[in-house]
Amino acid sequence: MCGATAGGLSLDGVNVAKEAIIQGQVLRDGEPVGNAYVRLLDATGEFTAEVPTSATGHFRFFAHDGEWTLRTLAPKANPVDRAVRARVGSIAEVAILV
């Protein structure tokens, strides 16, 4: 995962035109949630990948075009599922509230 910068994750060195990017931040009461886990599930619900959130609550996945589900597991919170669509040449920016 890339290092967090003010306002979000840096895209330095990422060719956005050739990637389908799903990224965002996990928040609780407006504050970032570090040490949460975000899972990427495909259109059939199958597990594809998992990343921990940074100290600023940020995460990023590189995916292929299609419909995905982000499942967020955070301390002291119920799991949260969020549908997202990924497209090459686009960044799907997602805020997840737990």
C-alpha positions in Angstrom: 0.0 0.0 0.0 1.3 3.5 -0.8 2.1 6.0 1.9 -0.7 8.4 2.9 -0.6 12.0 2.1 -2.7 14.9 3.1 -6.0 14.6 1.4 -5.6 11.0 0.4 -3.2 8.4 -1.1 -0.5 9.5 -3.5 -0.8 8.4 -7.1 2.8 9.1 -7.9 4.1 6.4 -10.2 0.7 5.0 -10.9 -0.5 5.1 -14.5 -4.2 5.7 -13.8 -5.0 5.3 -17.5 -4.0 1.7 -17.4 -5.4 0.7 -14.0 -8.8 0.2 -12.3 -8.3 1.6 -8.8 -10.5 1.3 -5.8 -9.3 3.3 -2.9 -10.7 5.2 0.1 -10.8 5.7 3.8 -12.4 4.0 6.7 -13.9 6.5 9.2 -15.7 6.4 12.6 -17.4 9.5 13.8 -15.4 11.5 11.2 -12.1 10.1 12.4 -9.8 7.7 10.5 -9.7 4.1 11.6 -6.3 2.5 11.4 -5.8 -1.2 11.9 -9.0 -2.1 10.2 -9.1 -4.6 7.3 -10.8 -4.1 3.9 -11.5 -7.2 1.8 -12.2 -7.1 -1.9 -14.9 -9.6 -2.9 -15.7 -10.3 -6.6 -19.2 -10.2 -8.1 -19.9 -13.7 -6.8 -18.9 -12.9 -3.3 -15.6 -14.7 -3.5 -12.6 -13.4 -1.6 -10.0 -11.8 -3.8 -7.7 -9.7 -1.6 -7.4 -8.0 1.8 -5.4 -5.0 2.9 -5.0 -3.3 6.3 -5.8 0.4 6.6 -3.0 2.8 7.2 -2.9 4.9 10.4 -4.9 7.5 8.4 -7.6 4.9 7.6 -6.6 4.7 3.9 -6.6 1.6 1.6 -6.1 0.9 -2.1 -6.8 -2.0 -4.5 -5.9 -2.5 -8.1 -8.7 -4.5 -9.8 -10.2 -5.3 -13.2 -13.4 -3.8 -14.6 -16.5 -4.9 -12.9 -18.7 -4.9 -9.8 -16.9 -5.5 -6.5 -17.8 -5.5 -2.8 -15.6 -4.0 -0.1 -16.1 -5.7 3.3 -14.6 -3.7 6.1 -13.7 -5.3 9.4 -12.8 -2.8 12.1 -12.3 -3.0 15.9 -15.5 -2.5 17.9 -17.7 -2.4 14.7 -19.9 -4.7 12.8 -18.7 -5.7 9.3 -19.7 -3.2 6.6 -20.2 -4.1 3.0 -20.1 -1.5 0.3 -20.7 -2.1 -3.5 -18.3 -0.4 -5.9 -17.7 -0.4 -9.6 -14.1 -0.4 -11.0 -13.2 0.8 -14.4 -9.8 1.0 -16.1 -8.7 4.6 -16.3 -10.8 5.6 -13.3 -10.4 5.9 -9.6 -13.4 4.6 -7.4 -13.0 6.7 -4.3 -14.9 5.3 -1.3 -15.6 6.5 2.2 -16.6 3.7 4.5 -18.3 4.6 7.8 -18.1 2.1 10.6 
